[in-house]
Amino acid sequence: MFRSLWRILTTVIFVITSMGAVLFFVFFYFGRGLPDYQFLRDYQPSVVSRFYTNDYQLFKEHAREKRIFVAIENIPPLLVQAFLSAEDKNFYYHPGVDLISVFRAALNNTFKGAWNGKALGASTITQQVAKNFLVGNERSFDRKFREAIMSMRLEMALSKERILELYLNQIYLGMGSYGVAAAAQTYFGKSLDKLTIAECAFLASLPKAPATYHPIKEQKRAKARRDWVVGRLAEDNIVSSQEAQDAQNDPFKITLDSSFAVNADYFGEEVRREIMQRFGENMLYTGGLSVFTTLDPNLQRAADKSLRKGLEEYDRRHGWRGVVAKITQLDQSAWIKDLNKIPPVPGMNDAKLAVVLAISSDREAKIGFANGAVSSLFLTGVEWARLSKPDGTQGPEIKKISEVIVPGDVILVNNIASSKAPLYELHQIPLVSGGIVVMDADTGNVLAMTGGYSFEISQFNCATQAWRQPGSAFKPFVYLAAMEKGYTPETLINDAPITLSLGPGLGVYSPKNITHRSYGPSPMRIGIEKSYNLMTVRLAHQIGMQPVKSIATRFGVADDMPLHLSNSLGAKETTVLRLTTAYAMIVNGGKKIKPNLIKQVQDRNGQVIHQLQTQYGEFLGQERKELLNNWHDVEEEPLPELADQRKQIIDVKFAESMTTMLEAVVQRGTGKKLQPLMEKYNITLGGKTGSTNDCKDAWFMGFIRYPNGRTLIVGVFVGYPTPQTLGTHQGADETGTRVALPVFGNFVREIFYKK
């Protein structure tokens, strides 16, 4: 008896010792070289950086991995429990490895022969954290052993809450989203606290295989998996049976919309460049910065719309360039299929592709859309599409719709109806481009910026990157230089032909007015109002180009302007942003400002790491916010008294005299088409047109002054990306007055338009 007990005890000791030796060997062998996990105590994952408008609307995100980090205490318990029910029911009871689940999975895979196929997994949440952060995804038993060892080490080093926090913020949940907060925004456009039971269950269904449960491509699978998670929540008594049934009956609706309420691609790209330059690429794409900008959403929408409209109006004056494509088979099953094969046209914005199905009459054509809908396009919608002749004149008026389009033509159309019934118009994407900048004259805050017709067509920003000749828009700086030399707005300057020698072998310089006429002795202010070239060159010759260069440098128009008389007429290149800032300094009384796009930057913890240092115009509170964001609604409100520490770069009386002269441009000069807007909206307008030789560049630099004294500066440039003449239309040159000034007028109308 004693001998039998001894044998049993010896055997048990041997088995235990052997198992201990095996476990020691396994832990020693597979635990060698495992990475240090201590960094996970303070680990901060890559987080998306976000750009906000001046009224705190999100308009841009930048990240390598789209992730919004949320502390575990701020994640709703229902969402946490949904992941536990779906992924790791025993999370709070196992030491990193769930031995019961491992045993169950091993039996299942053995008896079902699934080891080489779709094997049942038994990974805990801790193991998934170890895999994602430390040991990788290699499919092997070696990796699984290493993962298990690392999981047990993590459980000893970190709290359960910290492990959950890492998991819920790190895991990939499809559609480019990492972590539950980013996924909630991507799939539902909601914050975590707004999620329903069904929505929590759907997010918890994704870790297993986000592509397999894609909510659109695999909707049936996705709904089934969601409903399974809801069932698990009911089994675990997290939700009631009735709540589970209601959640499973909830329609499977996903909102995959990554667009923002504010579209400001060119502005956002300028901010991105500045952030990269200031903080570096890694901080931008992983640091979770909150960047609060000067962007005004209402003014940005007005700038976008007015520039696009101006470019389209110019483009239409120069004729129709033809259809997008052709479709030969016009029976319904064929044309719908073929139309859907045609890729979207870059820059089409709200326009739609349509195919001409039939010409019903001289005044109507039937058009079909990619969704199978059929509508009408009338003669009034194509009348603009006349051919353009080389001399700038247009071909004959369109009498029949068939003169422009025929069946099988694939075209772009816009719905221009203000009512519910559509009214379509033939659309054409302009080849010409341009830029517009809107700035607060007192602070230099850039409130809106658009650098082209469409960011989709070209990311080149014509407002900041295009160095173009400003032409006559430079003239105010010549006249400011003259005032510093003792001239006044009433000083007579002879607007008469002038010929100047350029030096031995260089010929002569003989400028002309755009009208090819001269007007004799005239007050200096008339040179601004009527934009006289001869007077300006004669004045620059009298005072010398050095004072003109000094003014151009002080105002930031040009850094190193050669002392050539042609530069008095704007031959030296500048940018829209520079020239807009220079005009702002004229209108604000000669005070030095610089263009600002960023007001404040916070790190991922909300600490301010950059603050705009201004010397004027920045006051706190709701009053400031209303003044900045609702220009046309606060025009009667007086401005607070502000301490002004800005540098005076020119005598205030000269700046005020020039501002008055710029106002006269609208009252009596080249900008008089804008005069009706002043009475209509109770504002003061001023500005200066600009045109260059052969009309290669068209400018209008204007300002809008409200009764409360607030002043917007609006700089507009229009030109081809590669400089070429804007040409003529019906014998009239395409000057700043004809091309750029209407963009400014459109902008004024847009900001006062009450929807």
Secondary structure, DSSP 8 states (H G I E B T S, - for coil): -HHHHHHHHHHHHHHHHHHHHHHHHHHHHHHTT----GGGGS----B-EEEE-TT--EEEEE-SSEE----GGGS-HHHHHHHHHHH-TTTTTSSSS-HHHHHHHHHHHHHTT-TTSS------HHHHHHIIIII----SHHHHHHHHHHHHHHHHHS-HHHHHHHHHHH-B-STTEESHHHHHHHHHS--GGG--HHHHHHHHHSTT-TTTT-TTTTHHHHHHHHHHHHHHHHHTTSS-HHHHHHHHHS----------SS--HHHHHHHHHHHHHHH-HHHHHHB--EEEE---HHHHHHHHHHHHHHHHHHHHHT-----SEE----SHHHHHHHHHHS---TT-TT-EEEEEEEEEETTEEEEEETTS-EEEEEGGGTTT---B-TTS-B-----SGGGT--TTEEEEEEE--SSSS--EEEE---S-EEEEEEEETTT-BEEEEE-SS-TTT----TTTT--B--GGGGHHHHHHHHHHTT--TT-EEEE----EE-STTT-EE----TTS---EEEEHHHHHHTT-HHHHHHHHHHH-HHHHHHHHHHTTS-SS----GGGGGT-S-B-HHHHHHHHHHHHTTSB----B-EEEEE-TTS-EEEE---SSS---SHHHHHHHH-GGG-TTS----------B-S-HHHHHHHHHHHHHHHHHSTTGGGHHHHHHHT-EEEEEEEE-GGG--EEEEEEEE-TTS-EEEEEEEEE-SS-----EETTEE--HHHHTHHHHHHHHHHHH---
